């Protein structure tokens, strides 16, 4: 599940400062990102700033873990 830097109303890519960042974690949960609180996202960037990977023995278990985040 990609986490993209977009305007919450128009969904247009949006540059700016990340004011808070708390990556989820736990068994079967991984986040690939270089994002951190107070990081500045310039206007020339790939809008995907984080990637959430959730796994489970069966698809419904992975979906359940993701829903709990």
Biopython code that builds the backbone (N, CA, C, O; Angstrom):
import numpy as np
from Bio.PDB.StructureBuilder import StructureBuilder

atoms = [
    (1, "UNK", "N", (0.851, -1.156, 0.000)),
    (1, "UNK", "CA", (0.000, 0.000, 0.000)),
    (1, "UNK", "C", (0.909, 1.234, 0.000)),
    (1, "UNK", "O", (1.592, 1.478, 0.994)),
    (2, "UNK", "N", (0.937, 2.007, -1.069)),
    (2, "UNK", "CA", (1.785, 3.193, -1.108)),
    (2, "UNK", "C", (1.204, 4.336, -0.289)),
    (2, "UNK", "O", (-0.012, 4.517, -0.223)),
    (3, "UNK", "N", (2.079, 5.091, 0.325)),
    (3, "UNK", "CA", (1.675, 6.303, 1.031)),
    (3, "UNK", "C", (2.196, 7.461, 0.201)),
    (3, "UNK", "O", (3.405, 7.637, 0.050)),
    (4, "UNK", "N", (1.287, 8.237, -0.330)),
    (4, "UNK", "CA", (1.690, 9.291, -1.243)),
    (4, "UNK", "C", (1.457, 10.666, -0.639)),
    (4, "UNK", "O", (0.537, 10.882, 0.150)),
    (5, "UNK", "N", (2.322, 11.585, -1.038)),
    (5, "UNK", "CA", (2.261, 12.963, -0.574)),
    (5, "UNK", "C", (1.297, 13.727, -1.483)),
    (5, "UNK", "O", (1.688, 14.257, -2.523)),
    (6, "UNK", "N", (0.021, 13.771, -1.063)),
    (6, "UNK", "CA", (-1.014, 14.399, -1.882)),
    (6, "UNK", "C", (-1.891, 15.314, -1.032)),
    (6, "UNK", "O", (-2.045, 15.114, 0.173)),
    (7, "UNK", "N", (-2.458, 16.316, -1.685)),
    (7, "UNK", "CA", (-3.411, 17.207, -1.033)),
    (7, "UNK", "C", (-4.634, 16.377, -0.637)),
    (7, "UNK", "O", (-5.162, 15.646, -1.475)),
    (8, "UNK", "N", (-5.100, 16.467, 0.618)),
    (8, "UNK", "CA", (-6.215, 15.627, 1.065)),
    (8, "UNK", "C", (-7.563, 15.961, 0.417)),
    (8, "UNK", "O", (-8.486, 15.148, 0.473)),
    (9, "UNK", "N", (-7.689, 17.126, -0.187)),
    (9, "UNK", "CA", (-8.957, 17.515, -0.807)),
    (9, "UNK", "C", (-8.946, 17.220, -2.306)),
    (9, "UNK", "O", (-9.871, 16.600, -2.831)),
    (10, "UNK", "N", (-7.890, 17.669, -2.992)),
    (10, "UNK", "CA", (-7.836, 17.537, -4.452)),
    (10, "UNK", "C", (-7.058, 16.306, -4.919)),
    (10, "UNK", "O", (-7.156, 15.929, -6.087)),
    (11, "UNK", "N", (-6.300, 15.682, -4.044)),
    (11, "UNK", "CA", (-5.459, 14.515, -4.343)),
    (11, "UNK", "C", (-4.356, 14.820, -5.351)),
    (11, "UNK", "O", (-3.793, 13.906, -5.953)),
    (12, "UNK", "N", (-4.050, 16.096, -5.536)),
    (12, "UNK", "CA", (-2.958, 16.516, -6.406)),
    (12, "UNK", "C", (-1.659, 16.366, -5.609)),
    (12, "UNK", "O", (-1.644, 16.677, -4.418)),
    (13, "UNK", "N", (-0.550, 15.889, -6.240)),
    (13, "UNK", "CA", (0.714, 15.815, -5.509)),
    (13, "UNK", "C", (1.034, 17.149, -4.844)),
    (13, "UNK", "O", (0.847, 18.215, -5.432)),
    (14, "UNK", "N", (1.520, 17.068, -3.608)),
    (14, "UNK", "CA", (1.726, 18.274, -2.816)),
    (14, "UNK", "C", (3.072, 18.239, -2.093)),
    (14, "UNK", "O", (3.338, 17.332, -1.304)),
    (15, "UNK", "N", (3.909, 19.225, -2.366)),
    (15, "UNK", "CA", (5.197, 19.350, -1.685)),
    (15, "UNK", "C", (4.994, 20.038, -0.338)),
    (15, "UNK", "O", (3.959, 20.662, -0.103)),
    (16, "UNK", "N", (5.976, 19.923, 0.538)),
    (16, "UNK", "CA", (5.894, 20.610, 1.825)),
    (16, "UNK", "C", (6.626, 19.859, 2.920)),
    (16, "UNK", "O", (7.394, 18.934, 2.654)),
    (17, "UNK", "N", (6.377, 20.268, 4.155)),
    (17, "UNK", "CA", (7.044, 19.684, 5.322)),
    (17, "UNK", "C", (6.161, 18.606, 5.944)),
    (17, "UNK", "O", (4.951, 18.785, 6.083)),
    (18, "UNK", "N", (6.782, 17.484, 6.316)),
    (18, "UNK", "CA", (6.091, 16.443, 7.067)),
    (18, "UNK", "C", (6.143, 16.878, 8.522)),
    (18, "UNK", "O", (7.220, 16.913, 9.116)),
    (19, "UNK", "N", (5.009, 17.207, 9.099)),
    (19, "UNK", "CA", (5.005, 17.717, 10.471)),
    (19, "UNK", "C", (5.110, 16.602, 11.508)),
    (19, "UNK", "O", (5.771, 16.775, 12.532)),
    (20, "UNK", "N", (4.468, 15.463, 11.259)),
    (20, "UNK", "CA", (4.590, 14.308, 12.149)),
    (20, "UNK", "C", (4.696, 13.052, 11.298)),
    (20, "UNK", "O", (4.140, 12.980, 10.203)),
    (21, "UNK", "N", (5.410, 12.075, 11.809)),
    (21, "UNK", "CA", (5.537, 10.804, 11.095)),
    (21, "UNK", "C", (5.722, 9.710, 12.128)),
    (21, "UNK", "O", (6.665, 9.738, 12.920)),
    (22, "UNK", "N", (4.818, 8.751, 12.113)),
    (22, "UNK", "CA", (4.927, 7.597, 13.001)),
    (22, "UNK", "C", (4.632, 6.362, 12.164)),
    (22, "UNK", "O", (3.492, 6.123, 11.765)),
    (23, "UNK", "N", (5.665, 5.589, 11.906)),
    (23, "UNK", "CA", (5.505, 4.394, 11.084)),
    (23, "UNK", "C", (4.868, 3.277, 11.910)),
    (23, "UNK", "O", (5.244, 3.074, 13.064)),
    (24, "UNK", "N", (3.909, 2.553, 11.334)),
    (24, "UNK", "CA", (3.324, 1.417, 12.047)),
    (24, "UNK", "C", (4.322, 0.273, 12.124)),
    (24, "UNK", "O", (5.295, 0.241, 11.371)),
    (25, "UNK", "N", (4.089, -0.646, 13.014)),
    (25, "UNK", "CA", (4.993, -1.786, 13.147)),
    (25, "UNK", "C", (4.270, -2.968, 13.750)),
    (25, "UNK", "O", (3.068, -2.907, 14.011)),
    (26, "UNK", "N", (4.994, -4.030, 13.967)),
    (26, "UNK", "CA", (4.438, -5.238, 14.560)),
    (26, "UNK", "C", (4.754, -6.450, 13.702)),
    (26, "UNK", "O", (5.406, -6.329, 12.665)),
    (27, "UNK", "N", (4.299, -7.603, 14.127)),
    (27, "UNK", "CA", (4.524, -8.842, 13.404)),
    (27, "UNK", "C", (3.892, -8.785, 12.019)),
    (27, "UNK", "O", (2.705, -8.493, 11.876)),
    (28, "UNK", "N", (4.694, -9.065, 11.010)),
    (28, "UNK", "CA", (4.188, -9.094, 9.647)),
    (28, "UNK", "C", (3.992, -7.727, 9.017)),
    (28, "UNK", "O", (3.385, -7.628, 7.951)),
    (29, "UNK", "N", (4.499, -6.653, 9.657)),
    (29, "UNK", "CA", (4.326, -5.285, 9.137)),
    (29, "UNK", "C", (5.701, -4.678, 8.871)),
    (29, "UNK", "O", (6.577, -4.693, 9.735)),
    (30, "UNK", "N", (5.875, -4.143, 7.662)),
    (30, "UNK", "CA", (7.129, -3.483, 7.317)),
    (30, "UNK", "C", (6.814, -2.176, 6.588)),
    (30, "UNK", "O", (5.872, -2.109, 5.799)),
    (31, "UNK", "N", (7.598, -1.154, 6.854)),
    (31, "UNK", "CA", (7.461, 0.132, 6.166)),
    (31, "UNK", "C", (8.792, 0.452, 5.502)),
    (31, "UNK", "O", (9.827, 0.486, 6.167)),
    (32, "UNK", "N", (8.769, 0.686, 4.200)),
    (32, "UNK", "CA", (9.955, 1.141, 3.468)),
    (32, "UNK", "C", (9.787, 2.630, 3.233)),
    (32, "UNK", "O", (8.905, 3.048, 2.482)),
    (33, "UNK", "N", (10.626, 3.433, 3.870)),
    (33, "UNK", "CA", (10.518, 4.882, 3.732)),
    (33, "UNK", "C", (11.769, 5.570, 4.237)),
    (33, "UNK", "O", (12.481, 5.045, 5.092)),
    (34, "UNK", "N", (12.027, 6.732, 3.708)),
    (34, "UNK", "CA", (13.077, 7.601, 4.225)),
    (34, "UNK", "C", (12.437, 8.824, 4.879)),
    (34, "UNK", "O", (13.131, 9.775, 5.239)),
    (35, "UNK", "N", (11.118, 8.796, 5.029)),
    (35, "UNK", "CA", (10.394, 9.934, 5.616)),
    (35, "UNK", "C", (10.634, 10.000, 7.120)),
    (35, "UNK", "O", (10.873, 8.981, 7.769)),
    (36, "UNK", "N", (10.568, 11.201, 7.660)),
    (36, "UNK", "CA", (10.702, 11.440, 9.097)),
    (36, "UNK", "C", (10.059, 12.779, 9.422)),
    (36, "UNK", "O", (9.841, 13.605, 8.536)),
    (37, "UNK", "N", (9.757, 12.989, 10.697)),
    (37, "UNK", "CA", (9.151, 14.259, 11.122)),
    (37, "UNK", "C", (10.099, 15.401, 10.786)),
    (37, "UNK", "O", (11.309, 15.283, 10.982)),
    (38, "UNK", "N", (9.564, 16.488, 10.288)),
    (38, "UNK", "CA", (10.280, 17.703, 9.881)),
    (38, "UNK", "C", (11.030, 17.557, 8.561)),
    (38, "UNK", "O", (11.765, 18.467, 8.177)),
    (39, "UNK", "N", (10.867, 16.442, 7.857)),
    (39, "UNK", "CA", (11.472, 16.311, 6.527)),
    (39, "UNK", "C", (10.722, 17.221, 5.560)),
    (39, "UNK", "O", (9.517, 17.429, 5.699)),
    (40, "UNK", "N", (11.432, 17.754, 4.595)),
    (40, "UNK", "CA", (10.823, 18.611, 3.581)),
    (40, "UNK", "C", (10.760, 17.834, 2.272)),
    (40, "UNK", "O", (11.770, 17.318, 1.794)),
    (41, "UNK", "N", (9.568, 17.757, 1.703)),
    (41, "UNK", "CA", (9.361, 17.100, 0.414)),
    (41, "UNK", "C", (9.384, 18.184, -0.653)),
    (41, "UNK", "O", (8.479, 19.017, -0.696)),
    (42, "UNK", "N", (10.408, 18.193, -1.523)),
    (42, "UNK", "CA", (10.504, 19.234, -2.549)),
    (42, "UNK", "C", (9.480, 19.018, -3.665)),
    (42, "UNK", "O", (8.887, 17.944, -3.762)),
    (43, "UNK", "N", (9.272, 20.029, -4.501)),
    (43, "UNK", "CA", (8.285, 19.886, -5.581)),
    (43, "UNK", "C", (8.732, 18.900, -6.665)),
    (43, "UNK", "O", (7.911, 18.478, -7.479)),
    (44, "UNK", "N", (10.001, 18.530, -6.692)),
    (44, "UNK", "CA", (10.523, 17.604, -7.704)),
    (44, "UNK", "C", (10.802, 16.263, -7.024)),
    (44, "UNK", "O", (11.925, 16.017, -6.582)),
    (45, "UNK", "N", (9.813, 15.414, -6.937)),
    (45, "UNK", "CA", (9.946, 14.167, -6.194)),
    (45, "UNK", "C", (8.972, 13.143, -6.737)),
    (45, "UNK", "O", (8.040, 13.479, -7.468)),
    (46, "UNK", "N", (9.193, 11.904, -6.377)),
    (46, "UNK", "CA", (8.231, 10.842, -6.637)),
    (46, "UNK", "C", (7.224, 10.939, -5.503)),
    (46, "UNK", "O", (7.623, 10.958, -4.339)),
    (47, "UNK", "N", (5.941, 10.999, -5.801)),
    (47, "UNK", "CA", (4.938, 11.238, -4.763)),
    (47, "UNK", "C", (4.804, 10.084, -3.772)),
    (47, "UNK", "O", (4.180, 10.259, -2.725)),
    (48, "UNK", "N", (5.370, 8.906, -4.066)),
    (48, "UNK", "CA", (5.310, 7.809, -3.104)),
    (48, "UNK", "C", (6.449, 7.976, -2.099)),
    (48, "UNK", "O", (7.611, 7.728, -2.421)),
    (49, "UNK", "N", (6.109, 8.397, -0.883)),
    (49, "UNK", "CA", (7.130, 8.647, 0.132)),
    (49, "UNK", "C", (7.284, 7.497, 1.113)),
    (49, "UNK", "O", (8.235, 7.478, 1.894)),
    (50, "UNK", "N", (6.370, 6.541, 1.087)),
    (50, "UNK", "CA", (6.471, 5.371, 1.956)),
    (50, "UNK", "C", (5.709, 4.212, 1.324)),
    (50, "UNK", "O", (4.779, 4.399, 0.539)),
    (51, "UNK", "N", (6.139, 3.006, 1.694)),
    (51, "UNK", "CA", (5.458, 1.805, 1.210)),
    (51, "UNK", "C", (5.198, 0.914, 2.420)),
    (51, "UNK", "O", (6.116, 0.597, 3.177)),
    (52, "UNK", "N", (3.942, 0.515, 2.595)),
    (52, "UNK", "CA", (3.530, -0.347, 3.695)),
    (52, "UNK", "C", (3.369, -1.766, 3.171)),
    (52, "UNK", "O", (2.612, -2.006, 2.230)),
    (53, "UNK", "N", (4.088, -2.714, 3.788)),
    (53, "UNK", "CA", (4.006, -4.115, 3.400)),
    (53, "UNK", "C", (3.464, -4.890, 4.601)),
    (53, "UNK", "O", (4.040, -4.846, 5.688)),
    (54, "UNK", "N", (2.360, -5.596, 4.399)),
    (54, "UNK", "CA", (1.740, -6.372, 5.474)),
    (54, "UNK", "C", (1.558, -7.791, 4.960)),
    (54, "UNK", "O", (1.028, -8.002, 3.869)),
    (55, "UNK", "N", (2.006, -8.775, 5.760)),
    (55, "UNK", "CA", (1.838, -10.159, 5.324)),
    (55, "UNK", "C", (1.149, -10.987, 6.396)),
    (55, "UNK", "O", (1.186, -10.670, 7.585)),
    (56, "UNK", "N", (0.527, -12.049, 5.936)),
    (56, "UNK", "CA", (-0.152, -12.981, 6.820)),
    (56, "UNK", "C", (-0.194, -14.348, 6.164)),
    (56, "UNK", "O", (0.066, -14.467, 4.966)),
    (57, "UNK", "N", (-0.518, -15.380, 6.926)),
    (57, "UNK", "CA", (-0.578, -16.735, 6.387)),
    (57, "UNK", "C", (-1.635, -16.838, 5.291)),
    (57, "UNK", "O", (-1.479, -17.613, 4.347)),
    (58, "UNK", "N", (-2.678, -16.082, 5.409)),
    (58, "UNK", "CA", (-3.763, -16.041, 4.422)),
    (58, "UNK", "C", (-4.084, -14.570, 4.145)),
    (58, "UNK", "O", (-3.852, -13.719, 5.004)),
    (59, "UNK", "N", (-4.611, -14.261, 2.960)),
    (59, "UNK", "CA", (-4.913, -12.865, 2.639)),
    (59, "UNK", "C", (-5.793, -12.166, 3.671)),
    (59, "UNK", "O", (-5.551, -11.001, 3.986)),
    (60, "UNK", "N", (-6.799, -12.843, 4.201)),
    (60, "UNK", "CA", (-7.685, -12.187, 5.166)),
    (60, "UNK", "C", (-6.939, -11.823, 6.453)),
    (60, "UNK", "O", (-7.321, -10.873, 7.136)),
    (61, "UNK", "N", (-5.883, -12.566, 6.793)),
    (61, "UNK", "CA", (-5.101, -12.215, 7.992)),
    (61, "UNK", "C", (-4.270, -10.946, 7.740)),
    (61, "UNK", "O", (-4.158, -10.093, 8.621)),
    (62, "UNK", "N", (-3.694, -10.825, 6.551)),
    (62, "UNK", "CA", (-2.937, -9.612, 6.202)),
    (62, "UNK", "C", (-3.876, -8.401, 6.191)),
    (62, "UNK", "O", (-3.523, -7.333, 6.692)),
    (63, "UNK", "N", (-5.052, -8.570, 5.627)),
    (63, "UNK", "CA", (-6.025, -7.476, 5.589)),
    (63, "UNK", "C", (-6.441, -7.096, 7.007)),
    (63, "UNK", "O", (-6.595, -5.913, 7.312)),
    (64, "UNK", "N", (-6.623, -8.088, 7.870)),
    (64, "UNK", "CA", (-6.954, -7.815, 9.272)),
    (64, "UNK", "C", (-5.864, -7.038, 9.990)),
    (64, "UNK", "O", (-6.149, -6.119, 10.759)),
    (65, "UNK", "N", (-4.600, -7.414, 9.733)),
    (65, "UNK", "CA", (-3.482, -6.675, 10.338)),
    (65, "UNK", "C", (-3.452, -5.242, 9.854)),
    (65, "UNK", "O", (-3.232, -4.315, 10.633)),
    (66, "UNK", "N", (-3.677, -5.063, 8.552)),
    (66, "UNK", "CA", (-3.654, -3.711, 7.994)),
    (66, "UNK", "C", (-4.803, -2.881, 8.547)),
    (66, "UNK", "O", (-4.638, -1.691, 8.812)),
    (67, "UNK", "N", (-5.949, -3.492, 8.722)),
    (67, "UNK", "CA", (-7.102, -2.767, 9.265)),
    (67, "UNK", "C", (-6.865, -2.344, 10.717)),
    (67, "UNK", "O", (-7.395, -1.327, 11.163)),
    (68, "UNK", "N", (-6.073, -3.121, 11.449)),
    (68, "UNK", "CA", (-5.780, -2.808, 12.852)),
    (68, "UNK", "C", (-4.794, -1.667, 13.005)),
    (68, "UNK", "O", (-4.679, -1.084, 14.083)),
    (69, "UNK", "N", (-4.078, -1.342, 11.932)),
    (69, "UNK", "CA", (-3.084, -0.261, 12.007)),
    (69, "UNK", "C", (-3.828, 1.020, 12.032)),
    (69, "UNK", "O", (-3.218, 2.088, 12.094)),
]
sb = StructureBuilder()
sb.init_structure("model")
sb.init_model(0)
sb.init_chain("A")
sb.init_seg("    ")
for serial, (resi, resn, name, xyz) in enumerate(atoms, 1):
    if name == "N":
        sb.init_residue(resn, " ", resi, " ")
    sb.init_atom(name, np.array(xyz, "f"), 0.0, 1.0, " ", f" {name:<3s}", serial, name[0])
structure = sb.get_structure()
